[in-house]
């Protein structure tokens, strides 16, 4: 994806308003950068976002200020050595259930990797009442074509009557990692 280079007359006011307003004169830590990009610039500073979007400066400004380099990242549709991939979220009631389900998913080659995130608290409505439970979150990286098989596997091996299985597309990333997802999963 090509970005329009910023001229000093269009980006200088935008850069100074964003970075002086929030005293972001130092490079943000990696986690902060991901949070900023995940939440969207409009949630941080709307005048900056709309001005930068109109002038085409968002990508070049972020790359220059945050030190983001794009040479090792790809867009999914731009490469034939990868397959359309997804991230799937599944919650489980405890550590033991998470470990067992994660291992069965990887063993069956339904996913290349499952991250287990302990200590989340879920608040939800079930059977007309608000419930709060401690759970573990599984973050599953797999092929888009395996979503149906993965969902059936989770439903067959899960304690809940209605287990959470939701997917998000992977639109790009580290080429070697995306190739590894393809190589580590069944077709």
Backbone as CSV, one residue per row, in Angstrom:
resi,resn,N_x,N_y,N_z,CA_x,CA_y,CA_z,C_x,C_y,C_z
1,UNK,0.860,-1.166,0.000,0.000,0.000,0.000,0.898,1.218,0.000
2,UNK,0.746,2.066,-0.963,1.569,3.259,-1.063,0.963,4.367,-0.226
3,UNK,1.819,5.158,0.388,1.315,6.295,1.148,1.845,7.573,0.523
4,UNK,1.081,8.612,0.666,1.466,9.892,0.105,2.473,10.545,1.035
5,UNK,3.633,10.952,0.523,4.599,11.609,1.399,4.036,12.947,1.866
6,UNK,4.379,13.315,3.057,3.905,14.578,3.625,4.847,15.698,3.217
7,UNK,4.265,16.791,2.837,5.097,17.966,2.649,5.214,18.645,3.999
8,UNK,6.262,19.379,4.196,6.462,19.997,5.510,5.351,20.982,5.846
9,UNK,4.714,21.580,4.857,3.645,22.543,5.131,2.357,21.873,5.584
10,UNK,2.102,20.624,5.147,0.854,19.964,5.546,1.008,19.172,6.828
11,UNK,2.174,18.586,7.079,2.320,17.717,8.247,2.870,18.419,9.476
12,UNK,3.616,19.475,9.308,4.213,20.131,10.472,3.175,20.563,11.494
13,UNK,2.060,21.247,11.090,1.075,21.624,12.102,0.418,20.408,12.753
14,UNK,0.212,19.359,11.990,-0.419,18.158,12.526,0.513,17.504,13.525
15,UNK,1.791,17.359,13.139,2.756,16.725,14.031,2.893,17.504,15.321
16,UNK,3.028,18.808,15.242,3.236,19.583,16.454,2.008,19.566,17.345
17,UNK,0.785,19.586,16.763,-0.410,19.584,17.607,-0.586,18.257,18.323
18,UNK,-0.307,17.145,17.666,-0.473,15.841,18.305,0.584,15.630,19.378
19,UNK,1.827,15.833,19.012,2.890,15.455,19.920,3.120,16.477,21.026
20,UNK,2.806,17.762,20.811,2.930,18.698,21.912,1.723,18.619,22.824
21,UNK,0.536,18.347,22.279,-0.672,18.248,23.093,-0.568,17.134,24.111
22,UNK,0.048,16.076,23.752,0.124,14.922,24.631,1.549,14.652,25.116
23,UNK,2.420,15.583,24.904,3.831,15.464,25.286,4.417,14.115,24.902
24,UNK,4.178,13.765,23.664,4.705,12.515,23.140,5.991,12.780,22.366
25,UNK,6.892,13.473,22.977,8.129,13.823,22.273,9.096,12.652,22.197
26,UNK,8.897,11.669,23.072,9.729,10.477,23.012,8.971,9.382,22.278
27,UNK,9.655,8.441,21.766,9.041,7.309,21.076,8.188,6.516,22.059
28,UNK,6.975,6.200,21.633,6.080,5.416,22.476,6.604,3.998,22.604
29,UNK,6.381,3.364,23.738,6.745,1.945,23.824,5.895,1.135,22.862
30,UNK,6.374,-0.032,22.522,5.693,-0.877,21.551,4.251,-1.144,21.943
31,UNK,3.997,-1.435,23.198,2.634,-1.708,23.646,1.759,-0.478,23.442
32,UNK,2.271,0.690,23.753,1.513,1.918,23.561,1.183,2.153,22.100
33,UNK,2.120,1.839,21.230,1.875,2.016,19.801,0.768,1.079,19.334
34,UNK,0.813,-0.163,19.772,-0.246,-1.095,19.387,-1.592,-0.638,19.918
35,UNK,-1.621,-0.161,21.157,-2.883,0.316,21.718,-3.399,1.506,20.920
36,UNK,-2.504,2.431,20.579,-2.912,3.609,19.833,-3.485,3.221,18.478
37,UNK,-2.837,2.290,17.802,-3.316,1.859,16.500,-4.592,1.037,16.625
38,UNK,-4.709,0.213,17.669,-5.901,-0.605,17.867,-7.125,0.231,18.173
39,UNK,-6.955,1.236,19.038,-8.079,2.070,19.426,-8.467,3.054,18.341
40,UNK,-7.551,3.353,17.490,-7.819,4.308,16.415,-7.418,5.710,16.840
41,UNK,-6.846,6.424,15.917,-6.409,7.779,16.222,-7.567,8.692,16.561
42,UNK,-8.759,8.398,16.045,-9.902,9.261,16.321,-10.268,9.256,17.794
43,UNK,-9.961,8.176,18.513,-10.244,8.128,19.939,-9.225,8.925,20.745
44,UNK,-8.085,9.229,20.150,-7.036,9.938,20.870,-7.127,11.438,20.631
45,UNK,-7.231,11.832,19.370,-7.236,13.258,19.069,-7.900,13.475,17.722
46,UNK,-9.181,13.774,17.701,-9.978,13.852,16.476,-9.473,14.885,15.470
47,UNK,-9.113,16.130,15.877,-8.634,17.088,14.866,-7.394,16.585,14.133
48,UNK,-6.481,15.923,14.864,-5.298,15.381,14.213,-5.699,14.333,13.187
49,UNK,-6.540,13.410,13.598,-6.913,12.298,12.737,-7.558,12.784,11.454
50,UNK,-8.537,13.664,11.559,-9.240,14.099,10.358,-8.321,14.902,9.442
51,UNK,-7.470,15.756,9.998,-6.539,16.530,9.169,-5.514,15.630,8.504
52,UNK,-4.970,14.685,9.265,-3.960,13.801,8.715,-4.549,12.891,7.645
53,UNK,-5.773,12.432,7.853,-6.419,11.566,6.876,-6.627,12.311,5.560
54,UNK,-7.058,13.572,5.643,-7.302,14.359,4.433,-6.021,14.632,3.660
55,UNK,-4.905,14.796,4.354,-3.656,15.114,3.674,-2.834,13.881,3.337
56,UNK,-3.276,12.696,3.778,-2.554,11.469,3.477,-1.308,11.279,4.307
57,UNK,-1.249,11.872,5.486,-0.028,11.863,6.283,-0.019,10.828,7.405
58,UNK,-1.093,10.135,7.644,-1.179,9.262,8.809,-0.065,8.221,8.816
59,UNK,0.082,7.458,7.728,1.062,6.383,7.730,2.489,6.890,7.837
60,UNK,2.839,7.895,7.067,4.213,8.372,7.125,4.520,9.036,8.458
61,UNK,3.543,9.719,9.051,3.748,10.330,10.358,3.959,9.267,11.427
62,UNK,3.117,8.252,11.450,3.266,7.186,12.439,4.576,6.445,12.254
63,UNK,4.925,6.153,11.017,6.189,5.448,10.773,7.376,6.269,11.247
64,UNK,7.359,7.575,10.993,8.499,8.393,11.382,8.558,8.616,12.887
65,UNK,7.426,8.884,13.522,7.419,9.181,14.958,7.516,7.945,15.831
66,UNK,6.970,6.818,15.384,6.956,5.618,16.202,8.031,4.619,15.788
67,UNK,8.769,4.930,14.737,9.826,4.038,14.292,9.307,2.765,13.652
68,UNK,8.125,2.819,13.048,7.532,1.643,12.424,8.158,1.458,11.049
69,UNK,8.632,0.255,10.792,9.198,-0.052,9.480,8.326,-1.097,8.821
70,UNK,8.035,-0.916,7.551,7.093,-1.812,6.879,7.753,-2.854,5.985
71,UNK,9.078,-2.902,5.913,9.712,-3.817,4.965,9.485,-5.288,5.299
72,UNK,9.219,-5.655,6.555,9.013,-7.063,6.892,7.535,-7.409,7.058
73,UNK,6.663,-6.473,6.809,5.226,-6.731,6.935,4.606,-6.811,5.550
74,UNK,3.533,-7.572,5.458,2.839,-7.705,4.184,1.355,-7.569,4.397
75,UNK,0.649,-7.359,3.330,-0.806,-7.446,3.348,-1.151,-8.856,2.896
76,UNK,-2.169,-9.448,3.492,-2.501,-10.840,3.212,-2.757,-11.106,1.735
77,UNK,-3.496,-10.239,1.059,-3.852,-10.522,-0.319,-2.692,-10.319,-1.303
78,UNK,-1.575,-9.816,-0.820,-0.475,-9.481,-1.713,0.545,-10.598,-1.868
79,UNK,0.333,-11.770,-1.233,1.379,-12.774,-1.255,0.787,-14.159,-1.441
80,UNK,1.341,-14.942,-2.370,0.810,-16.274,-2.653,1.391,-17.341,-1.733
81,UNK,2.362,-17.028,-0.893,2.945,-18.025,0.009,2.177,-18.124,1.322
82,UNK,1.131,-17.329,1.474,0.301,-17.364,2.675,-1.123,-17.752,2.290
83,UNK,-1.949,-17.967,3.285,-3.374,-18.239,3.070,-4.164,-17.243,3.907
84,UNK,-5.413,-16.970,3.558,-6.219,-16.101,4.419,-6.260,-16.692,5.833
85,UNK,-5.875,-15.884,6.793,-5.740,-16.354,8.167,-6.598,-15.528,9.103
86,UNK,-6.880,-16.101,10.273,-7.738,-15.449,11.257,-7.169,-15.630,12.657
87,UNK,-7.631,-14.786,13.553,-7.403,-14.939,14.984,-8.762,-15.282,15.568
88,UNK,-8.811,-16.314,16.392,-10.069,-16.757,16.990,-9.956,-16.636,18.497
89,UNK,-10.977,-16.064,19.115,-11.044,-15.959,20.577,-11.990,-17.029,21.103
90,UNK,-11.520,-17.737,22.118,-12.331,-18.723,22.829,-12.049,-18.533,24.312
91,UNK,-13.097,-18.426,25.135,-12.896,-18.362,26.580,-13.164,-19.735,27.180
92,UNK,-12.425,-20.042,28.234,-12.586,-21.303,28.959,-12.669,-20.990,30.445
93,UNK,-13.254,-21.910,31.242,-13.494,-21.594,32.646,-12.259,-21.576,33.540
94,UNK,-11.193,-22.294,33.148,-10.026,-22.368,34.034,-8.777,-22.787,33.268
95,UNK,-7.652,-22.799,33.988,-6.349,-23.113,33.405,-6.300,-24.529,32.826
96,UNK,-6.840,-25.486,33.549,-6.794,-26.879,33.100,-7.582,-27.058,31.795
97,UNK,-8.777,-26.477,31.750,-9.593,-26.568,30.528,-8.891,-25.876,29.366
98,UNK,-8.234,-24.732,29.629,-7.509,-24.010,28.587,-6.350,-24.803,28.035
99,UNK,-5.584,-25.412,28.931,-4.430,-26.200,28.494,-4.877,-27.399,27.664
100,UNK,-5.894,-28.093,28.130,-6.385,-29.275,27.424,-6.927,-28.926,26.037
101,UNK,-7.734,-27.878,25.960,-8.305,-27.481,24.674,-7.226,-26.952,23.724
102,UNK,-6.317,-26.137,24.236,-5.242,-25.583,23.394,-4.394,-26.701,22.794
103,UNK,-4.028,-27.670,23.621,-3.203,-28.771,23.128,-3.939,-29.610,22.087
104,UNK,-5.238,-29.858,22.298,-5.981,-30.662,21.317,-6.130,-29.922,19.983
105,UNK,-6.283,-28.606,20.039,-6.404,-27.803,18.814,-5.111,-27.850,17.998
106,UNK,-3.969,-27.685,18.667,-2.681,-27.705,17.962,-2.347,-29.120,17.499
107,UNK,-2.633,-30.134,18.326,-2.384,-31.527,17.948,-3.148,-31.914,16.688
108,UNK,-4.379,-31.441,16.578,-5.212,-31.742,15.409,-4.882,-30.842,14.206
109,UNK,-3.882,-29.983,14.370,-3.456,-29.041,13.324,-4.590,-28.117,12.878
110,UNK,-5.479,-27.806,13.828,-6.549,-26.848,13.569,-6.046,-25.417,13.759
111,UNK,-4.879,-25.269,14.345,-4.258,-23.953,14.531,-2.753,-24.112,14.609
112,UNK,-2.049,-23.058,14.250,-0.596,-23.058,14.349,-0.160,-22.752,15.779
113,UNK,-0.954,-21.928,16.468,-0.562,-21.467,17.792,-1.795,-21.091,18.593
114,UNK,-1.749,-21.374,19.890,-2.797,-20.931,20.804,-2.114,-20.248,21.986
115,UNK,-2.413,-18.974,22.181,-1.941,-18.256,23.362,-2.985,-18.395,24.449
116,UNK,-2.535,-18.663,25.670,-3.444,-18.762,26.812,-3.230,-17.538,27.690
117,UNK,-4.289,-16.770,27.867,-4.221,-15.536,28.654,-5.046,-15.745,29.925
118,UNK,-4.363,-15.949,31.052,-5.096,-16.190,32.298,-5.605,-14.893,32.918
119,UNK,-6.532,-15.055,33.844,-6.933,-13.934,34.688,-7.848,-12.909,34.066
120,UNK,-8.652,-13.292,33.089,-9.613,-12.318,32.575,-10.909,-12.460,33.364
121,UNK,-11.664,-11.410,33.412,-12.963,-11.443,34.069,-14.019,-11.090,33.039
122,UNK,-14.995,-11.968,32.886,-16.057,-11.756,31.915,-17.346,-11.377,32.628
123,UNK,-18.011,-10.363,32.110,-19.314,-9.934,32.605,-20.287,-10.111,31.453
124,UNK,-21.367,-10.860,31.693,-22.286,-11.173,30.610,-23.670,-11.479,31.183
125,UNK,-24.641,-11.492,30.291,-25.995,-11.842,30.705,-26.276,-13.278,30.283
126,UNK,-26.753,-14.086,31.220,-27.066,-15.472,30.925,-28.330,-15.852,31.689
127,UNK,-29.299,-16.356,30.951,-30.584,-16.767,31.519,-31.224,-15.655,32.357
128,UNK,-31.153,-14.437,31.821,-31.808,-13.295,32.436,-31.066,-12.647,33.594
129,UNK,-29.887,-13.109,33.923,-29.134,-12.550,35.051,-27.735,-12.117,34.596
130,UNK,-27.239,-11.053,35.228,-25.865,-10.609,34.965,-24.919,-11.535,35.722
131,UNK,-23.954,-12.088,35.010,-22.976,-13.013,35.586,-21.582,-12.402,35.489
132,UNK,-20.730,-12.738,36.433,-19.322,-12.354,36.402,-18.505,-13.599,36.716
133,UNK,-17.576,-13.940,35.822,-16.757,-15.136,36.019,-15.303,-14.860,35.666
134,UNK,-14.412,-15.518,36.390,-12.999,-15.531,36.017,-12.833,-16.584,34.944
135,UNK,-12.102,-16.246,33.904,-11.901,-17.172,32.797,-10.476,-17.045,32.277
136,UNK,-10.157,-17.893,31.334,-8.910,-17.822,30.590,-9.293,-17.609,29.128
137,UNK,-8.556,-16.763,28.439,-8.816,-16.485,27.027,-7.812,-17.235,26.168
138,UNK,-8.304,-17.938,25.162,-7.445,-18.571,24.175,-7.445,-17.693,22.932
139,UNK,-6.257,-17.348,22.467,-6.095,-16.576,21.234,-5.478,-17.529,20.221
140,UNK,-6.256,-17.877,19.221,-5.911,-18.956,18.297,-5.605,-18.372,16.917
141,UNK,-4.445,-18.731,16.358,-4.076,-18.292,15.012,-4.184,-19.472,14.063
142,UNK,-4.994,-19.292,13.012,-5.259,-20.403,12.101,-5.642,-19.900,10.710
143,UNK,-5.900,-20.835,9.831,-6.400,-20.527,8.487,-7.892,-20.193,8.566
144,UNK,-8.319,-19.293,7.737,-9.748,-18.965,7.659,-10.565,-20.201,7.264
145,UNK,-10.018,-21.020,6.401,-10.735,-22.208,5.919,-10.965,-23.247,7.015
146,UNK,-10.281,-23.139,8.145,-10.446,-24.102,9.236,-11.421,-23.635,10.313
147,UNK,-12.052,-22.479,10.134,-12.937,-21.943,11.175,-14.073,-22.904,11.515
148,UNK,-14.722,-23.466,10.533,-15.843,-24.373,10.810,-15.378,-25.612,11.579
149,UNK,-14.279,-26.224,11.147,-13.755,-27.405,11.839,-13.304,-27.053,13.256
150,UNK,-12.665,-25.895,13.404,-12.235,-25.437,14.725,-13.439,-25.214,15.642
151,UNK,-14.468,-24.581,15.121,-15.679,-24.327,15.912,-16.300,-25.639,16.376
152,UNK,-16.410,-26.616,15.488,-16.977,-27.915,15.862,-16.115,-28.615,16.909
153,UNK,-14.801,-28.501,16.782,-13.881,-29.100,17.760,-14.080,-28.453,19.138
154,UNK,-14.167,-27.139,19.168,-14.363,-26.435,20.439,-15.702,-26.857,21.052
155,UNK,-16.760,-26.874,20.273,-18.086,-27.256,20.794,-18.076,-28.685,21.349
156,UNK,-17.341,-29.581,20.715,-17.293,-30.978,21.155,-16.442,-31.180,22.412
157,UNK,-15.473,-30.282,22.666,-14.532,-30.468,23.766,-14.644,-29.395,24.853
158,UNK,-15.687,-28.635,24.861,-15.823,-27.496,25.778,-16.880,-27.775,26.841
159,UNK,-16.660,-27.238,28.029,-17.591,-27.422,29.144,-18.867,-26.592,29.013
160,UNK,-18.784,-25.450,28.324,-19.932,-24.553,28.247,-20.980,-25.055,27.255
161,UNK,-22.244,-24.731,27.528,-23.324,-25.049,26.593,-23.172,-24.264,25.295
162,UNK,-22.759,-23.001,25.438,-22.584,-22.119,24.281,-21.192,-21.483,24.381
163,UNK,-20.157,-22.189,23.915,-18.809,-21.620,24.023,-18.604,-20.442,23.062
164,UNK,-17.821,-19.495,23.507,-17.451,-18.364,22.654,-16.461,-18.840,21.603
165,UNK,-16.791,-18.596,20.352,-15.869,-18.817,19.238,-16.124,-17.666,18.283
166,UNK,-15.232,-16.682,18.297,-15.378,-15.543,17.384,-14.062,-15.340,16.654
167,UNK,-14.158,-14.934,15.400,-12.938,-14.786,14.610,-12.789,-13.368,14.076
168,UNK,-11.539,-12.987,13.915,-11.160,-11.703,13.329,-10.165,-11.974,12.218
169,UNK,-10.268,-11.280,11.096,-9.327,-11.524,9.994,-7.943,-10.972,10.311
170,UNK,-6.931,-11.662,9.832,-5.564,-11.144,9.861,-5.354,-10.506,8.502
171,UNK,-5.164,-9.199,8.480,-5.058,-8.498,7.198,-3.615,-8.283,6.751
172,UNK,-2.662,-8.602,7.603,-1.263,-8.455,7.251,-0.395,-8.787,8.442
173,UNK,0.915,-8.728,8.247,1.832,-9.011,9.342,3.177,-9.493,8.837
174,UNK,3.918,-10.100,9.739,5.240,-10.631,9.443,5.101,-11.795,8.456
175,UNK,5.679,-11.655,7.292,5.562,-12.654,6.232,5.962,-14.042,6.714
176,UNK,7.071,-14.157,7.412,7.542,-15.468,7.876,6.530,-16.093,8.842
177,UNK,5.932,-15.300,9.715,4.932,-15.811,10.651,3.679,-16.273,9.910
178,UNK,3.234,-15.495,8.939,2.048,-15.857,8.168,2.279,-17.125,7.340
179,UNK,3.487,-17.273,6.817,3.839,-18.514,6.105,3.851,-19.692,7.081
180,UNK,4.333,-19.459,8.306,4.365,-20.501,9.327,2.953,-20.964,9.697
181,UNK,1.997,-20.044,9.771,0.603,-20.438,10.021,0.141,-21.404,8.935
182,UNK,0.451,-21.087,7.697,0.052,-21.961,6.576,0.716,-23.343,6.698
183,UNK,2.018,-23.360,6.987,2.772,-24.612,7.047,2.390,-25.471,8.255
184,UNK,1.920,-24.859,9.335,1.662,-25.566,10.590,0.241,-26.064,10.754
185,UNK,-0.617,-25.785,9.778,-2.018,-26.183,9.880,-2.388,-27.104,8.735
186,UNK,-3.450,-27.870,8.956,-3.902,-28.762,7.887,-4.668,-27.975,6.829
187,UNK,-4.772,-28.555,5.656,-5.474,-27.867,4.567,-6.957,-28.071,4.638
